[in-house]
């Protein structure tokens, strides 16, 4: 949520600066289009889902194990798996 808010504020500041410049409409559209990258959105969606699954599985551990280093390891394993999945999807899209 914090990242989304920061991104929205930064996007508004960029759009305000673009509006202050005297640029042709085609150039403005190209600048704003570059900002929304669906691959980047997919990466963060997969990463946050993986971390969420890791935290969800932590709830299944017993209470005495939740203070162990396995907590961090489990979350990082799912985050890494999500990034590997993202890389596989991108490679599949880029191959002919």
Secondary structure, 3 states (H helix, E strand, C coil): CHHHHHHHHHHHHHHHHHHHCCCCHHHHHHHHHHHCCHHHHHHHHHHHHHHHHHHHHHCCCCCCCCCCCHHHHHHHHHHHHHHHHHHHHHHHHHCC
